[in-house]
Amino acid sequence: MTRPEVRQGFRQVASGGPHRGDGRLGTVRLPAGTTWVEVHCLANPGPPPASRVQVTVGTGLSWSFTCTDGEGGDEGDGVHREATQTDVSTAEEGAVLVEAPPTVQWNASVQVGAPGA
């Protein structure tokens, strides 16, 4: 499974994986501006909600999604790619957590605008 690529004009402040189940990417400092959080995942086949993934960054950003079970994927490789963009109005610091069942393998990346980009 591929790791999320660093977007042009951004720098990676946290990453993790490949990992199965719950994981913590550490504590990150998010400057004011655009932040991207991207997760690539692959779930073993099974009944829902076996493939549900929850991502939390600090206290202000949290979302969940369903990971695919290896059929198709976004690029025909069975891997689900989930990217979320958010605009941070003031600098903040927080933990990055990925909650997933052990049936889900994932890679994750948190990226912020690169200075001078």
C-alpha positions, 0 to 999 in steps of 0.5 A: 500500500502506498503512503500519501504523497506530500503535496506541492507547496506543503510539508509533512508534519506527521505520518504513520503506517503502515499500521493496523488498528488504532494508532497515534501519529504524535502531537503536531503544531498546525500553523494558521492556513491550509492543512491536509490530512490524507489516509490510505487504507485497505480493509479485510472483507467483513460486515460493516462497521468492520471497516470504519475509520475515525481520524482526529486532529487536536480538538477541532477536526474529526471525521470518519469514513468507510475503508474499502475491502480491496475491491477496486479502490480509487486507482484500481489497486484496492486502496481507499484514499481519503483526503481532507482539507481544512483551513486553520484560522489560528495556530494550534497544537494537538494529537493526531489519532487514527482509530480503526479496527485491526481488520484495516491497514492504513498509512496517514499523513498530515501536511501544512503549507511550506514557508515561502511556497 
